[in-house]
Amino acid sequence: MPKPPAAATHQPRKPLARAFAAALVGALAWGTALAQASRVTTEVVASGLQNPWAVAFLGDGRMLVTERPGRLRVVGPNGTLGEPVAGVPKVDAVGQGGLLDLITDRDFARNRVLYFCFSEPAAQGAGNSTALASARLSADATRLENVQVIFSQQPKVSSRLHFGCRLVQAADGSLFLTLGDRYHRMNDAQTLDNHHGKVVRVRPDGSAHPDNPFRNRPGALPEIWSLGHRNPQGATLGPDGRLWTSEHGPQGGDEINRPEAGKNYGWPVITYGENYGGGAIGQGLTEKPGMEQPLHQWTPSIAPAGMAFVTSERYGKAWQGSLLVGALKFRYLARLELDGTRVVKEDKLLPDLGQRVRDVREGPDGFIYVLTDDRNGQLLRLLPR
């Protein structure tokens, strides 16, 4: 929350009227900032969700919520929780893994298709990786039909960490999927023979998009869209239809990026963070030719998660175009005001929530919905005061 403007020092004295007017403007600006930061309250839509990770809207007032242990639940308009939807494939619910992101197809009202990503166990032996599946939700919303794993991150490794796993569908129907570096394989983020620390783009059948930047490069995996990511756990489309992501830095250096085809976002060669417990990562660089700078970074880390742009008028004109980002570590919802792609202001919403904010989405009703990551997690609706 911003502080009131400080009195000027070492400046010529202004005439009394001008000084009073300046003070009044400052006080009004401070009061407006306070009102802006506290102008929403929360309404509990549903509770009793075990570590919920993502929410999607069915268009009839009902919602789907993933629970990290491997359950998919229908939430009724009145907040009732249905029995777990049948047909979810086996997930490796260890550490940060489990049943993670979920979206409905752009043509869901007609085809009832949805996409979800999860930590997929190896078919034989130890190991896991992030996988992407498609399915059809049955007419009565009790089961998944025609479940197909359409993409699996390669290679599988033994790790409980850094699955990434946010999904966005572009206007052409293709799917962006964020993939973590699996923590101890961080150097893989700089090479193209694996999916660690990458954003990939695939078609709805899981095949590489024909316009992907490395599709024709020998030795490169064709699904790769961008590289040099650490653990991106937030993704959304901007008002211009372009992809935006949030990703976890190490100790400091959480980032907002707008990944573009073929570009390198630097991890672990450049970062504003440091090793856990202190000490530089690599050569301690924050920039290097050929590597992209983040649009915004947080030090200390907030552990950014789900993100969404505000398009609705329900919260006033000032909020339209804002980017909302959930903070897991500090347990608030960040509202970022933008000037183009530059963050010019951050408001910390729901500072007294006391729960990790895992996902944030704008619903078809124009309200903002938030999921809290807890053993007794909640689905919340933000209401303007």
Steps between C-alpha positions, in 0.01 A plus 500: 500500500652839405610749765365858514719736301784638709543873549743664259846584633763753389248672272394866489189565705181517295231756553254377763215440255721297267643300788150427633382395154800271457439344841132450417585329171747276680248411769234422239745281308588314820134456588429372149788253526366372831150458357640330192696250709202406716207534263424128477378242744469123467206263495557130560353306209623157614728358768630157595720473191831321555782706354300625201715605204276626220144611430317498165148608409238282332285791385187398689596632842698187593876480528765230488779499758809280506635374832871423502464146648330399173132592521284708268190650662190676366401803707132591473373859472410483870845369596416133537784259425424201282659161537838470326463477122592151379763432236790716617824316415747401771705794624828498691382719789838557662649830613374768262354241264147375451196602298579859409364738236172471309328695224191449289525506122397822327213303344408319824128586473489286187768232548535476884877460457740599775876487547693437817861449601639284777812328632511174307685204653743305285353185348785299649735582784537831677449842352228736388438800279229746411243364257210656311173316440176568318161355589130546452284576802195275501159659456421450869847627603577188701785353294768569243466326166752442223793593725823531301845606616602715206840624623759386758799704609827325417704363661333369812714542812470421870391831651226640723553857381447752221229355280384840368169394340292803402288476188376767259307451178580744221247639254594238239423219746864413568613444859784662691633295793758624749757247616731521803871419501448217753732684746818291486492503117511881478775505236264314266306827468774622262501203263247399238522120525258486794181667628638614837461871568305567182169629372363268233227553241302208362186449298191350667615151398837556670707536184752781474358820353630535142620856566705418811843665483721190543293253302762465226814529712696173525507363856230736629165377628235641265247593768723768658378858479742675739778397738691614808211473747523377859156408633217690328177444694288778355389568142232697322430680175533877500243735350692480172480119498867450586628264767606628845655283772612523861781284630672422826855620543728335755556724805377820336455570132140389445403616152223617271583421137331515162659199328558541128584236243860383518612739774716410797392627844834433660463248782740401652759717323336827603273556800422764761487227764767310688554154641289398796696603805691760298768506235502579130357261242761432234691821427241714676382664176173690467532563127676359199472565125249271334301447821178680583437719802180442702225756466487507880679323782446456872784488751429370758296224339122497527469154333265609218232258388184537289443821309221672309429831330197700610266578212178540700353834606377356831795648689504839331683642202826532697528123525446423133823382340657417837690175540415291807761259637460264796775503764560168670775609737357827630136394467345787311371587155714745304333748266751637253424818310665506159619759255529281194718216629655706782374451856448845649328410827418201719207482741499220755141378526359271771800556733315336790394191306757281675491236223723425202344629178539225240273602212314808383253516210241740367167319471242537223296708746781756515595420860850398605537154655791393720611156621692464825757223531428329831389163630168673557524724195236743387353632180441872551315763301625859516226756552541874451417707806 
